[in-house]
Amino acid sequence: MRDPCVLPDNGIYYLVGTQPPYWNGINDGVHMWKSKDLTSWIDCGLILRRSEMEESFWGRDRFWAPELFKTEKGKYCLTFNSRNEDERYRHEFGVGLAVSDNAEGPYKIITDREPLTGCYGNAIDGTIFCDDDGQLYLGCNSDDKKLHISKLNIENGTIYDCADVCSNGEEGEWDHIGVEGQCIVKRRGLYFQWYSSWTHGYAAGLLTADSINGPWTKLPCNPVLSEGKNWHKAGHNHCFRSFDGQDYISFHANLREPDREDIERIFFLPVTYLNNGNVKIETDG
């Protein structure tokens, strides 16, 4: 699995992520797993099924980097990135939104006519954040090599007040080629925004801001997540808080083992958000 996302809810951890084949070909939709301890997992099956979609749906053929989010009103949201590879209805990629009254579904696609990211053109890696006032936001990246954030209306599947967050780095920097995989949390009165880049092998860094509207500043010590004792090429992480109050990040990385370099595994590592905007990660996990 790649691009894992965990949603803790009512004593259960729900997990979604990108399933193989990762890069080419068609996959069946979005799978879900659940666990009480982050170790033993039960397969819940598909919560979004390609077989139930119209052939003309803009995102019918390939699904990746899904994320789960629960609103303050108890509505479950599933963002997913997808494309249609049929020559008759070809659509390169976009961010879809589905909603449900239950964590395990069924989920109803709200963005049936067009993806959420229309104002950015082709965009992916949709992530949802709720600010203190209850306003929902969608983060995404687009082919203009920028990260974006917009206000989100989940009732009609639209975004508005679109704004840029940051661009890729200068030539030679760790995030020069491109930026993707946002995740936003607020801790200690400060906004932390994770993002990833594949410039020198996969890695993740952080942006911080005093307001969800920015300005956002890249940490000078980026990337803050890249490798550990037994793994490397780490990134596309998501944030969650365990039922005992510990902050974690979920991410995928490659094992440091002969003949297994290209096998992705998912990891959950404790993270501590510090007052000065930095983080402490136990990377030997």
C-alpha positions in Angstrom: 0.0 0.0 0.0 1.0 3.6 -0.6 -0.4 6.9 0.7 -2.1 5.6 3.8 -4.7 7.6 5.8 -6.1 6.6 9.2 -9.4 7.9 10.7 -9.9 7.1 14.4 -13.6 7.0 15.2 -15.6 5.5 18.1 -12.8 3.1 19.2 -12.0 1.9 15.7 -9.1 3.0 13.4 -10.2 3.0 9.7 -7.5 2.8 7.0 -7.5 3.6 3.3 -4.7 4.0 0.8 -3.5 3.4 -2.8 -3.7 -0.2 -3.9 -1.7 -1.8 -6.7 -1.2 -1.6 -9.6 0.1 1.8 -8.6 1.1 3.4 -11.9 -0.6 1.8 -14.8 -3.8 -0.2 -15.5 -7.1 -0.2 -13.8 -7.9 -0.8 -10.1 -11.3 -1.7 -8.6 -11.9 1.3 -6.4 -11.2 2.2 -2.8 -10.6 -0.4 -0.1 -11.0 0.0 3.6 -9.5 -1.8 6.6 -10.3 -1.4 10.3 -8.5 -2.1 13.6 -8.7 -1.6 17.3 -4.9 -1.5 17.9 -3.2 -0.3 14.6 -1.7 -3.8 14.3 -4.4 -6.4 13.5 -6.5 -5.3 10.6 -9.9 -6.5 9.2 -10.6 -6.1 5.5 -13.9 -4.2 5.1 -13.8 -4.6 1.3 -14.5 -1.9 -1.3 -16.2 1.3 -0.1 -16.1 2.8 -3.6 -16.6 0.4 -6.5 -15.6 1.0 -10.1 -18.1 -1.6 -11.2 -21.0 0.6 -9.9 -19.9 3.7 -11.9 -21.1 4.9 -15.3 -18.6 4.4 -18.1 -18.7 8.2 -18.7 -17.8 9.1 -15.1 -14.7 11.3 -15.3 -12.9 9.3 -12.7 -13.9 5.7 -13.3 -10.7 3.8 -14.0 -7.9 4.5 -11.6 -8.0 5.4 -7.9 -5.2 6.6 -5.6 -4.4 8.5 -2.4 -7.9 8.3 -0.9 -8.5 10.1 2.5 -11.2 9.8 5.2 -12.5 12.7 7.2 -15.4 13.1 9.7 -17.2 16.4 10.0 -18.3 18.0 13.2 -21.9 17.1 12.2 -21.0 13.4 11.9 -20.8 13.1 8.1 -18.0 10.9 6.7 -16.2 12.3 3.7 -14.0 10.3 1.3 -11.7 12.2 -1.0 -10.2 10.2 -3.9 -8.0 10.9 -6.9 -9.0 9.2 -10.1 -9.1 9.3 -13.9 -11.0 7.9 -16.9 -8.8 6.2 -19.4 -11.5 5.3 -22.0 -10.8 7.2 -25.2 -14.5 8.2 -25.4 -14.5 9.9 -22.0 -10.8 10.5 -21.2 -10.1 12.7 -18.2 -6.5 13.0 -17.0 -7.1 13.4 -13.3 -9.0 15.2 -10.5 -10.2 15.0 -6.9 -13.5 13.4 -6.2 -15.7 13.6 -3.1 -18.1 10.9 -1.7 -20.0 11.1 1.6 -21.8 8.7 3.9 -23.6 8.6 7.3 -21.4 5.6 8.3 -17.7 5.1 8.3 -17.9 1.9 6.3 -20.4 3.3 3.8 -22.2 3.2 1.6 -20.6 6.3 0.1 -22.4 8.5 -2.4 -20.2 10.4 -5.0 -21.0 14.1 -4.9 -18.7 15.1 -7.7 -20.4 13.1 -10.4 -20.2 15.8 -13.1 -16.8 17.2 -12.5 -13.9 17.0 -9.9 -13.5 19.4 -7.0 -10.4 20.9 -8.5 -11.8 22.5 -11.5 -10.4 26.0 -10.7 -6.9 24.5 -10.8 -7.3 22.5 -13.9 -5.7 19.1 -13.3 -5.1 18.6 -9.6 -4.8 15.7 -7.2 -4.1 14.6 -3.6 -7.2 16.2 -2.0 -7.1 16.5 1.7 -9.8 18.0 4.1 -9.1 20.2 7.1 -11.6 21.8 9.5 -10.7 25.1 11.1 -11.8 26.2 14.6 -14.8 28.1 13.2 -16.1 24.9 11.5 -15.1 26.0 8.0 -13.9 23.1 5.8 -10.9 23.5 3.5 -9.6 21.4 0.6 -5.9 21.1 0.0 -4.5 19.8 -3.3 -1.6 20.1 -5.7 -1.8 20.8 -9.4 0.3 20.6 -12.5 1.4 24.2 -12.0 3.9 22.8 -9.4 2.0 24.5 -6.5 0.1 23.5 -3.4 -3.3 25.1 -3.0 -6.0 25.5 -0.4 -9.7 26.4 -0.9 -12.9 26.6 1.1 -15.0 23.5 0.6 -18.8 22.9 0.5 -19.5 19.2 0.9 -23.2 19.6 0.3 -22.8 20.4 -3.4 -19.2 19.3 -4.0 -17.7 22.6 -4.8 -14.7 24.7 -3.8 -14.3 28.5 -3.7 -11.9 31.2 -2.5 -9.0 29.3 -4.1 -5.5 30.4 -3.0 -1.9 29.3 -3.5 0.1 27.9 -0.5 3.6 27.5 -1.9 5.5 26.5 -5.0 8.2 23.9 -5.6 11.7 24.9 -4.4 14.6 26.4 -6.3 16.8 24.3 -8.5 19.0 22.0 -6.2 16.6 22.1 -3.3 14.9 18.9 -2.0 11.4 19.9 -3.4 12.6 21.4 -6.7 10.8 18.9 -9.1 7.4 19.0 -7.6 5.3 19.1 -4.4 2.3 17.0 -3.4 0.5 15.0 -0.6 -0.7 17.8 1.8 -2.0 17.2 5.3 -2.9 20.0 7.7 -3.2 20.0 11.5 -3.4 22.6 14.1 -1.3 22.1 17.2 -0.2 24.5 20.0 -2.0 27.4 18.2 0.1 26.9 15.0 -0.9 25.4 11.7 1.3 22.6 10.4 1.1 21.5 6.8 2.9 18.4 5.6 3.8 17.9 2.0 6.0 15.6 0.0 8.4 15.7 -3.0 10.2 13.1 -5.1 13.2 15.3 -6.2 15.9 13.2 -4.5 13.9 10.1 -3.6 10.6 10.5 -1.7 10.7 12.7 1.4 8.3 14.9 3.4 8.6 18.4 4.8 6.6 20.9 6.7 5.1 24.4 6.2 3.9 26.5 9.2 1.5 29.4 9.5 -0.3 31.5 12.2 -3.5 31.3 10.1 -5.0 28.9 7.7 -4.9 31.7 5.2 -1.1 31.9 5.5 1.4 33.1 4.8 3.0 29.6 4.9 6.7 29.2 5.6 8.8 26.2 4.8 10.9 24.8 7.7 14.6 25.5 7.1 15.3 21.9 8.3 13.2 20.3 5.6 12.8 17.5 4.7 11.9 16.3 8.2 10.9 12.8 7.1 13.0 10.8 4.7 14.5 7.6 6.2 14.9 5.5 9.3 16.9 2.5 10.3 15.1 0.0 8.2 13.4 2.1 5.6 13.8 5.0 3.2 12.0 7.0 0.4 9.3 8.0 2.9 6.4 10.3 2.2 2.8 11.2 1.4 2.0 11.1 5.1 -1.2 11.8 6.9 -1.9 12.8 10.5 -4.1 11.3 13.2 -4.4 11.2 17.0 -4.6 7.9 18.8 -7.3 7.2 21.3 -4.8 7.7 24.1 -4.0 11.2 22.8 -0.7 10.5 21.0 -0.2 12.3 17.6 1.0 10.0 14.8 1.9 10.3 11.1 1.1 7.5 8.7 3.2 7.2 5.5 4.7 4.7 3.1 8.3 3.9 2.6 10.6 1.3 1.0 12.3 -1.4 3.0 16.1 -1.5 3.2 16.3 -5.2 2.3 18.1 -7.0 -0.6 15.8 -7.7 -3.5 12.9 -5.9 -1.7 13.8 -2.3 -2.4 10.7 -1.6 -4.4 8.2 -3.1 -1.9 6.2 -0.3 -0.2 5.2 -0.7 3.4 3.1 1.6 5.6 4.3 3.0 8.9 2.8 4.7 11.9 5.3 6.8 13.9 4.7 9.0 17.0 5.2 12.7 16.3 5.5 15.7 18.7 4.6 19.2 17.5 6.9 21.7 19.2 6.2 25.4 20.2 8.9 26.7 17.8 7.2 25.1 14.8 9.5 22.1 14.5 8.5 18.5 15.1 10.1 15.5 16.8 9.7 12.1 15.1 10.8 8.7 16.4 12.2 7.5 13.0 13.6 4.2 14.3 10.1 2.7 14.3 
